[in-house]
Amino acid sequence: MIIKAENSDLEILAELAVLMWQNHSVNVRIEEFSEIMMNGESQFFLKYENDIPVSFAQCQLSNDYVEGTGTSPAGYLEGIFVKEDYRNKGYARELLAECEAWAKERGRHGFVSSPGFPLGL
């Protein structure tokens, strides 16, 4: 099951995020993600397996040209992570599809990620 993350999910998101972005604490990530959620230009998705949060994706909207899209505005994948024991099950692909659909619903004509963006696949 994939859900759109809300403020009540901040701690779960932060705990997953520090597994990928290890240079921050859970508390720092909670604060950062709370601010990001408030801007309305970003969305987090959580993937659950048997009621266990196993992966997340962070996507955002870009109003500027984003290299690699050929179009503007575009959706942008900020990061995606799947816990090691849950990899190779297609979860990252599912999360990416959710991010792409979310951006398309908001009028974005393309969807990209940065070369070298954080992957935890």
C-alpha positions, 0 to 999 in steps of 0.5 A: 500500500502506498499513501500520501504522507501527512504531518502525522507521518513525519517521524516515519519519513524521518526514520526512513530518510536518515537511513539514506541521508545519514548526515542528519538526525531524525529530529532535523529531518522532521523539522525539515520535512515539516517545512517542506510539506507546508510549502505545497510544492512537494509531496512525500509518499510512503510504501507499506508492506504488512503495515510496516513502512518500508520505503518512501519517495520525495518529489516536488514541483519545479516552475523553472526549466529542469535540465533533462525534461525538454519541457517546463514546468516539470516534476522533480524526484528529490529522493527515493529509498527502499529498506534493504530487505524489501528491495527488488520488489518493484517498490521504487517503481511504484513510488516513482509512478505515484510521484509522476502522477502527482506532478501530472495532476498539477500540470507538470509536463515532464518529470526528472531527477537530478544526476546523482540524486540520492538513491536507496534502492 
